[in-house]
Amino acid sequence: MKLQDKKIYPWIVVGLLWVVALLNYMDRQMLSTMQGNIAESIPALRNAEAFGALMAIFLWVYGFCSPFSGAVADRVSRKWLIVGSLGVWSAVTYLMGYCESFEGLMWLRGIMGVSEALYIPSALSLIADFFTGKGRSLAIGLHMTGLYCGQALGGFGAMVAGNWSWQATFHWFGIIGVAYAVVLIFLLHEKSGHGSVKPAAAKSAAPSAKKESVIQSFAVVFSNIAFWVILFFFASSSIPGWATKNWLPTLFKDNLGLSMDWAGPMATLTIAVSSFIGVMIGGPISDRWVKKNVKGRIYTSAIGLAMMIPALVLIGLAHNAFLSVLAGLFFGIGYGMFDANNMPILCQFVSSRQRAMAYGFMNSLGVIMGAVTTQLLGGLADSIGLGKCFAFMGAILIVALALQLIVLKPKSDDKDDEDAPTAAENLKAETVEA
């Protein structure tokens, strides 16, 4: 029996992609904590606005590429998209160790944005296809913990660069990523039937029916009001999500009077550990709740959003280490519960034939909002202060929470089950053919 035919293989896929997710966030996050180290060689990075622009260029490119990468992932092998994406961004990470100018870093961060944009829509749609029954939220949530762990390890960038050098740090992590891409060539496999019409639906389809075009897929997704609501609350949560990734180390450094060697790991570990806990709580709760109530996933996600609101206010206004870490933990748990359920909720309203593209649009808008926030905070850091900005973000989530609870009304846990012809419809179709 082939490896991909074994019952355990869906969980092997989660494990393989967990490492890719870790590398995905670690490679992009290292830069945020190595600002001081790199600035010794590239003085332009000492300016907060310039550093914000460097962080934001990745997000702008990533955001604009995500919808197209999702559309591609719905139609070609997601295995090769994942392998290629990992190989390219790891090579870029390696090359960043040779940069001697601000402009060089900007170009490489832009290329990294293109390559990393291919990963998330492909990975999440692949996992969702392998877990069509129970365990979908848990599986996707476990994969997302790889992102959190990568974020946490990236927080040690300044410490590693201090012991070695920032150049060597980029070199070694780039080499590790390229090597792992080779491993995936042999172990990662595509889900059989990817990109085709589901068997249940195929019986009633005309023999000459053509595959859905990209424009038709866009039209189907964007004519769904539920998708617009999902798009809104995903983008709204991305504002504080990216703010904590890129600016929480700086906020902790300023509010608590710490060096970046300590503020970086404190900020990233707090969010990463608590988000992991949130996934381990929110994933199983969602998978069980949806069996009793089809809105169970939405309610679990809403609880997470509700937790993030007061946490952001406390993160921004607290000048005490205990309260800051406590607020960070509360935010992370809520974010983990929310994050584990985004793709599962999308599966309730969007067919598997359009999920990667739909998530690509979600990821795109979320990242673009993150880019705006990252760059805006760079300009506001010295004027009104990061703390007040973090506190204000909580107000935005109140609107997202209300829309999520009021508008989203799924009919089933999987849109494919809802779209599949009933037994009577299949019998009628077979009678007509006869």
Sequence and secondary structure as in RCSB ss.txt:
>XXXX:A:sequence
MKLQDKKIYPWIVVGLLWVVALLNYMDRQMLSTMQGNIAESIPALRNAEAFGALMAIFLWVYGFCSPFSGAVADR
VSRKWLIVGSLGVWSAVTYLMGYCESFEGLMWLRGIMGVSEALYIPSALSLIADFFTGKGRSLAIGLHMTGLYCG
QALGGFGAMVAGNWSWQATFHWFGIIGVAYAVVLIFLLHEKSGHGSVKPAAAKSAAPSAKKESVIQSFAVVFSNI
AFWVILFFFASSSIPGWATKNWLPTLFKDNLGLSMDWAGPMATLTIAVSSFIGVMIGGPISDRWVKKNVKGRIYT
SAIGLAMMIPALVLIGLAHNAFLSVLAGLFFGIGYGMFDANNMPILCQFVSSRQRAMAYGFMNSLGVIMGAVTTQ
LLGGLADSIGLGKCFAFMGAILIVALALQLIVLKPKSDDKDDEDAPTAAENLKAETVEA
>XXXX:A:secstr
  GGGSTTHHHHHHHHHHHHHHHHHHHHHHHHH HHHHHTT GGGGSHHHHHHHHHHHHHHHHHHHHHHHHHHTT
S HHHHHHHHHHHHHHHHHHHTT  SHHHHHHHHHHHHHHHHTHHHHHHHHHHHH SSTTHHHHHHHHHHHHHHH
HHHHTTHHHHHHHS HHHHHHHHHHHHHHHHHHHHHH    TTTTS  HHHHTTS TT     HHHHHHHHHT H
HHHHHHHHHHHHHHHHHHHHHHHHHHHHHHHT  HHHHHHHHHHHHHHHHHHHHHHHHHHHHHHHHH TTHHHHH
HHHHHHHHHHHHHHHHH  SHHHHHHHHHHHHHHHHHHHTTHHHHHHHHS TTTHHHHHHHHHHHHHHHHHHHHH
HHHHHTTTT HHHHHHHHHHHHHHHHHHHHHH   SSS HHHHHS  HHHHHHHHHHH 
